[in-house]
Amino acid sequence: MLLFIITSISVVFSRYKDSTEKRPVVKPEELREWVSFLASDEMRGRANGSPEMKTAALWIAEKFREYGLEPAGRQRELIQNYSFTSGQRTIEERNVIGMIEGTDHLLKDEYIVLSAHFDHVGVKKSVQPDSIFNGADDNAAGTCTLISIAKTIKVSGLRPGRNIVFAAFSGEESGMRGSRYFVSNPLIPLKNIYVDMNFEMTGHSEYLGKKKYYMTGCLNSNLDDLIDEYNHKTDFQLIDTISIANSLFFASDNIAFSRITTKDGITQGIPSGTFATTTIGPYIHSVTDEAKLFDFENMAELVNYFSDLTVWLSNCESEIVWTNPKFTRLK
């Protein structure tokens, strides 16, 4: 059995390596342009329900179309409209959902969901002259990471085994409204989702160092073990010693997938994690969260790494399972 597992992993690595030799790299300059647009003063902090959020959604949808993504499931459009009530207001919002179809006949009924939120907190009073909370790292960075992975996989002709869904969510700053709507109104069978990998705050490298990142939820599933297996063949490192990562597991859109129902103290859901290079630093929900502070060279390398990792996972034969007994897979 052990020999079979090792052989299977070797086959996946070999097949994957052959398909990536000529893959182009998303350039730091391109990332700088995209993040600078989403986090510009003209976008006024991308508050939910604002005209700027509609502009952002249409821009993301155009990028998805440009790189050949198709609508997911029964959806005919890339835009998924929804609304929610905040105080006396009805907020009209939208998610942007695209998909790259899997190619493995044994795996293509399953899905990897890659997600990131593109909303922020808008314009607020500040002790500084600046009142625009631009939200560059939170979360124009994650959004542009998501778009870049889509471009890298699609444009370079990589062949994922499982379907890959790219979900840009609004409403995260208002209580994960967009991701919860997606889970409550799924475009794909929820029980067929292999994993959700969520991206937040990927623009800085000064906290952990270059080619390093952390994942929330390492204590809850074996996703980190699979990633460590993959990382043996890379020079990237998953840092699993950040204590706050355990609580941050419940603080981003990944939790909408992992906590779908709860009964008798047991939560049913899909293994997930949020991937980031920054914890709660001085820029988060601050007017100082701006694109000019990014390490775009490191961000570009992360994009290409996560593209490789995603396609490898899409062909991986190992199950992703809960290791925390308080969670169980959705059935």
N, C-alpha and C positions, 0 to 999 in steps of 0.2 A: 504493500500500500504506500509506504514512504517513497519507494522508488517511483511509483506512478505519479505521486504528487510533485516530486522534484522534476520529473520529466515533463509534466503538464505545464509547470511554471516556466521551464526552459523553452518549451515550444511557444508559449505566449510571448516571452521576451524576444525570442528569435524572430517570430512573425512581426512583432511590433517594431523591432529595430530595423528590419528591412524596409518598413513602410515610412520611416521618418528620416532617412538619410538626406533627402533633398528638401526637407521642410523649411520654408522661409520663416524668419523670426519677426515678430511684431516689434517695431522699432521704438526706442524710448521717446523719440520726437512725436510719434503718432499718439502714444499714451499721453504725453504732455498736452497735445492739442485737444484731445477728447476730455481729459479731466479739467483742463482750464476752461473749456466751454461749459460743462455741467456745473462747475464751481465758480463761475464768473459772477460778478456783481449783477449783471443783467438778468441772471437766473434767480436772484433775490432769495437764495436759501432754499428753494424748492419746497415750500410748505404745501402740505396736502390740501387739495382743492383750489390751488392757485393756477392762473394761466400758465405759469412757468412749468408746472408739473405736466400739463398737457403737452407743452413744447418738448419737454424732456422725453415723455413717452413716445411721441411721434418720431423723435430723433433716434431713439433706441430701436424702434420698429424699422426705421429706414436702414439702420446698420444691419439688423438681422436679415432684412430682405437682400441687402447688398451682398451679404456673404452666403446667401442661398438657404437660409433656414426656412422651414415650412411651419404652418400652424400645427399645433399639437392636437391630437385626438379628434374630437368632433368639431372643434373650433375652425371656422373658415377664415378667420382673421388672426393676425398676431396680437391684436389688442383684446384684452378681456376686461370689459367694463363692469363696475360695481359701484355701490354707494354705501355710506354709513352715516350715522347721526352723531354729531358732536355738539353737545349743548342743545341749542335751538336751531342749529344748522344741519342741513343735509349736504354732505360732502360727496361730490361726484369724482370718482377716481378710476384708475385703470392700471392693470398689470400688462406687461408685454411678455408673451409666451411664444417661444419658437422651438423647433425640434430638428435634430439631425437623426435620420433613421438608422437603426442598427443593421448590420449586415450578416450576423451569425444566425442561422435558422434555428439554433437551439436557444439562443439568448434574446432574440429581438422582440419577444413578448414582455421583456423587462425594461425598466427605465432607470437611468441615473438622472437625478434632477440637480442641476447647478443653479444656484440662486444668489441674488444680491438685491438689496433695496436701493432705490434711487431717490427717495424723498429725504428731506431734512426738516429743520425747524423754522425756516423762514427768516423774517426780520424781527428783531427784538430790541428792547432798550438795552443799552450797554454802558458801562462806565467809560468806555473808549468812544472816540468820535465815530468809529465804524459800528454800524448796527446790523450788518448783514452776516448771518451765520452761514457761510458759503458751503460748508459740508464737503470739503475736498476729500479728506480721508474717510469721513462718515457721511455719505458712502459713495461719492463719485468714484473713488478708487475701486471699490468692489464691483460697481457697475461696469466700469471700463475693463476690469479684469475679466468679467463675464463675457463681454463683447469680444475681447481679444482672444479668449479661448475658443469661442465660436468661430472666429475668423481663422485662427491657426488650424483647427481641425478641418474645417470645411474647405478652405482655399487650398490647403496643401494636400488634400486628397486622402487624409487618414481614414481608416475604416473601423469605426467602433463596432463592437459586437452587439452590445445593448443599445437601445435608443437613448439619446441624450437630449433632455429637455432643458432649455435655457429660460429661466424665469426671473425677470426683472420685476420686483414687487414695489408697489407704492404702499403707503400706510404703515410702515414699520414704526415710525416715530409716534404713531397714534394708537399703538397697541397691536402691532403685527396684523393690521386689518387686511392687507393685500394677500399675505401668505395664508391667513386663516380663511379668507374667501376662496382662494384656490383649492385648499384642502376640503372645504365644505361643498365646493362646486367643481369637482375634479374633471379635468379634460382627459385624463388617463386613469386606468384602474389603480387606486391607491395601493392595493395589496401587491401590485406588480412593481412597485418602486423598490429598487435595490438599495438605494441610499440617497440622501440629500446632502450635498456639499455646498455650504453657504459661504460667501466671501464678503468680508468687511475689513476695512482699515488695512489696506495692503500697500500704502504709499510710502511708509517710513521704514528705514533700516537701522536707525540709530539705537533702538531699544534692544533688539535681539542680535543684530549683526546681519551682514549680507548672507543671502541664501538660507535664512532661517525663518521659521514661522511657528506658530502654535495652532492647536486645534482645540476647540471646546468639546467636552464630552468624552475625553480619553478614558475616563473611568466607567463609561456606560456601555461601550460596544467594543468589538474587535477591529473596528475600522483603522485605528492607529497601528495595530499589529500588521495589517496588510500593507499600510503605507510604509512602515519601517522595513518590511520585506522588499518593497520596491526601492526604497532609498538606499539599499546596499549597493545599488548600481549607479547611484548619482552622488553629487557632492552637496545635496540639499539636506537639511536637517529639520525634523519635527521636534520642537522643544516641548516636552511633556511635564515640565517641573514648575509650571506657573500656576500657583494655587487658585488665583482668581478665575482661571479658565473653567473651573468646575461650576461656579455660579453664573458665569457668562453664557453657559450652555442654555440657560433659560431666558436670555436677554436679547435674542435675535431671531430671525425668521426660521432658523432651523427647528425651533421648538414647536412650530405649527405642525411640522411633519412628525416629530417624535411624540407629541402629546395630543393624539387625535381623540381618544376616549380614555376615561379613567373609571374603574369600578373596583371596589373593595381594596383600594390602595394600590392597584396594579394599573399601570398606564400602557395602553396599546398604541403603537405607532411605528414609525420607520426610523431605523438608525440614521443619525445625522451628526453633523458637526459644523461649526463655523471656523473658517480659516482666516487668520489675521497676523499682522506683524506688530501690532500695537495693542496694548491693553487700555486701561482708562488713563490716558495721558493728559497733558495740559492743553491739547488742541481740541479734544472732543467736546462738542456742544459749546464751542467758543468761536468768537469772531476771528481768531487767529488760525483756524483750520483752513489753510489755503494751499493751492497747488504748488506755489513757488518753494515750498519747504520739502517737497518730495525727493526721493531717490528714484528717479525714473529708470535708471540703468538697472537697479535691483528689481524694480517692479516688472520690467520687461523680461528679465530672466525668470522671475516667478511665473509669469504668464506662460512661458514656454514649458517650464517644468510642470505646471498644473495641467497644461494641455496633454503632455505626455502621460502624466499620472491618470488623468481621466480616461484616456483611450485604453491604457493598461487595465484599469479597473473594469472598463466596459467589456473586456475580454476575459476577465478573471473568473475562474471556475469555483473559487472559494466563496462560501456564504459570508455575508456580513450579519452578525448576530448580536443581540443584546448580551452583555456580560453582567449588567446590573439587574438583580432579580426583581426590582421594582418596575422594570419595563418588559414588555413582551411584544413580539412582532404582530402587526395588524394582520388579521386573517379574513 
